[in-house]
Amino acid sequence: DLADADVRLGEGRRAHLGHGLGLHLDFGKFYGQLEADAGNLAVPSAIFRSTDIFLVNERLTIGYQFADAFSIFAGPSFTQMISFSQSDIRALSPWGFDPRQGVRLVPGLVIGAQLF
């Protein structure tokens, strides 16, 4: 079970809390990971408030383990933002989303290093 939290401050600030599942397969020094999580998005007003915006994230990464405690990984990611109310759809407008769309699909790329 994965648990994730994301808080962004400044312009476009928001908070996200989610849970998910992952799969890790080793192939010698190489490995593959498939992760999926889902959660809620909170946006600012006077304080952060919960919204009816639901986030679903998927990541598929391939990594290489250089040493027992260090590896690098990269792969595609895909996020879906689903809103169930018109007012919450408008909350995503600062990020360039059309306020008439209830579902947004955002592809991405994950690159990173991992310490075990």
C-alpha positions as CSV (number, residue, x, y, z in Angstrom):
1,D,0.0,0.0,0.0
2,L,1.3,3.4,-1.0
3,A,0.4,6.6,0.8
4,D,1.2,9.9,-0.7
5,A,0.8,13.5,0.2
6,D,1.5,16.6,-1.9
7,V,1.4,20.2,-0.7
8,R,2.2,23.0,-3.1
9,L,2.5,26.6,-1.8
10,G,2.6,29.9,-3.6
11,E,0.7,30.5,-6.9
12,G,-1.4,27.5,-7.9
13,R,-1.2,26.1,-4.3
14,R,-3.1,22.9,-3.5
15,A,-2.9,19.8,-1.3
16,H,-3.5,16.1,-2.2
17,L,-3.7,13.0,0.0
18,G,-4.0,9.6,-1.6
19,H,-3.5,5.8,-1.2
20,G,-2.6,3.2,-3.8
21,L,-0.9,0.0,-4.7
22,G,2.4,-0.9,-6.4
23,L,4.2,-3.8,-8.0
24,H,8.0,-4.2,-8.0
25,L,9.8,-6.8,-10.2
26,D,13.6,-7.4,-10.2
27,F,15.6,-8.4,-13.3
28,G,19.2,-8.5,-12.0
29,K,20.4,-4.9,-11.6
30,F,17.4,-3.7,-13.5
31,Y,13.9,-3.4,-12.0
32,G,10.4,-2.4,-13.0
33,Q,7.7,-0.7,-10.9
34,L,4.0,-0.2,-11.6
35,E,2.2,2.2,-9.2
36,A,-1.3,3.5,-9.0
37,D,-2.9,5.8,-6.4
38,A,-6.1,7.7,-6.0
39,G,-7.1,10.6,-3.7
40,N,-8.8,13.9,-3.2
41,L,-7.6,17.4,-4.2
42,A,-7.9,20.4,-1.8
43,V,-7.7,23.9,-3.1
44,P,-7.2,27.2,-1.2
45,S,-9.9,29.6,0.0
46,A,-9.4,31.2,3.4
47,I,-8.0,27.8,4.3
48,F,-7.6,24.7,2.3
49,R,-11.0,23.1,1.7
50,S,-11.8,19.7,0.3
51,T,-13.3,19.5,-3.2
52,D,-15.2,17.0,-5.3
53,I,-12.1,16.7,-7.5
54,F,-10.7,13.1,-7.6
55,L,-7.2,12.4,-8.7
56,V,-6.0,9.1,-10.2
57,N,-2.2,8.7,-10.9
58,E,-0.4,5.8,-12.6
59,R,3.4,5.4,-13.0
60,L,5.4,2.8,-14.9
61,T,9.1,3.1,-14.2
62,I,12.3,1.2,-15.1
63,G,15.3,1.5,-12.9
64,Y,18.9,0.5,-12.5
65,Q,20.5,-0.3,-9.1
66,F,24.1,0.9,-9.0
67,A,24.7,-0.2,-5.4
68,D,22.8,-1.7,-2.5
69,A,21.6,1.7,-1.5
70,F,21.3,3.7,-4.7
71,S,19.4,3.4,-8.0
72,I,17.9,5.7,-10.7
73,F,14.6,5.3,-12.4
74,A,12.5,6.9,-15.2
75,G,9.2,6.3,-17.0
76,P,5.9,7.7,-18.0
77,S,3.2,8.9,-15.7
78,F,-0.5,9.7,-16.3
79,T,-2.9,11.7,-14.1
80,Q,-6.6,12.0,-14.4
81,M,-8.5,14.8,-12.6
82,I,-12.2,14.2,-12.4
83,S,-14.6,16.8,-11.0
84,F,-18.2,16.2,-9.9
85,S,-19.2,19.8,-9.5
86,Q,-19.1,22.9,-11.7
87,S,-17.6,25.1,-8.9
88,D,-14.8,22.7,-8.3
89,I,-14.0,22.6,-12.0
90,R,-13.3,26.3,-11.9
91,A,-10.8,25.8,-9.1
92,L,-8.5,24.1,-11.7
93,S,-8.6,27.0,-14.1
94,P,-5.4,28.7,-12.8
95,W,-3.5,25.7,-14.2
96,G,-4.8,26.4,-17.7
97,F,-7.7,23.9,-17.7
98,D,-10.9,24.7,-19.5
99,P,-13.6,25.2,-16.8
100,R,-16.2,23.5,-19.0
101,Q,-14.4,20.1,-18.9
102,G,-15.2,17.7,-16.0
103,V,-12.3,15.3,-16.8
104,R,-8.7,16.2,-17.5
105,L,-6.0,13.9,-18.6
106,V,-2.4,14.9,-17.9
107,P,0.6,12.8,-19.3
108,G,4.0,13.2,-17.7
109,L,7.5,11.8,-17.2
110,V,9.0,10.7,-13.9
111,I,12.8,10.8,-13.5
112,G,14.5,10.2,-10.1
113,A,16.9,8.6,-7.8
114,Q,16.1,6.3,-4.9
115,L,18.0,5.5,-1.7
116,F,17.1,2.1,-0.2
